[in-house]
Amino acid sequence: MADTADRILTDLRRRRDELRPLVTELERIEAAIDALERANTSNGSGAAPAPKRRRGRPRKGDPNRTDQFLALVREGGTSISAAAQELGIGPNYLYRIANTLQSEGTIRKEGREYVMNVDGESTENADVVEPPAEDGDDDNLVTDEGVNEGTREIAQE
């Protein structure tokens, strides 16, 4: 039994001696990495890591791109390229926003710039549809309950 323990102890000591240089090399490499990372962020030569950007829908209450674009237009008119550069986004997205705002009558285009529409030609409430008048007709009741036009005759029977 003593021979087995001595043999195992000898093997373990030999293996430890084999691994010791690797462990010291690992410690030196880790120290060098730490030193380089500290030097890179402490002096102005290396840029600090970029902050993480939140992806997905903006949080409720945060100004969305439409609000940001409208704020730039309110400040005195702006072109798509200037607004895109200011907001840090691609111009193709702003073209979509500008077309929507223009069709709503909120802004208008003058040359290459978009300005607020102050002519009173706003079609802001153009989508509003007046509710049907109450005339006691049962056909309204049928459509209000979700019965489609194809089953109107069945519902009347």
RAMORA-V941980 format. One record per backbone hydrogen bond with DSSP energy under -0.5 kcal/mol. NH is the residue of the N-H (numbers start at 1). CO is the residue of the C=O. If there is no record, write none. Layout:
NH&CO  NH&CO
This chain:
5&1  6&2  7&3  8&4  9&5  10&6  11&7  12&8  13&9  14&10  15&11  16&12  17&13  18&14  19&15  20&16  21&17  22&19  23&19  24&20  25&21  26&22  27&23  28&24  29&25  30&26  31&27  32&28  33&29  34&30  35&31  36&32  37&33  38&34  39&35  40&36  41&37  42&38  43&39  46&40  46&43  62&59  68&64  69&65  70&66  71&67  72&68  73&69  74&70  75&71  76&73  77&73  78&114  80&112  83&79  84&80  85&81  86&82  87&83  88&84  89&84  93&90  94&90  95&91  96&92  97&93  98&94  99&95  100&96  101&97  102&98  103&99  104&100  105&101  105&102  106&101  107&101  108&115  110&113  113&110  114&78  115&108  117&106  118&116  123&104  126&123  128&125  135&133  140&137  141&137  142&138  143&139  144&140  145&141  146&143  147&142  151&148  152&149  155&151  156&152  157&153  157&154
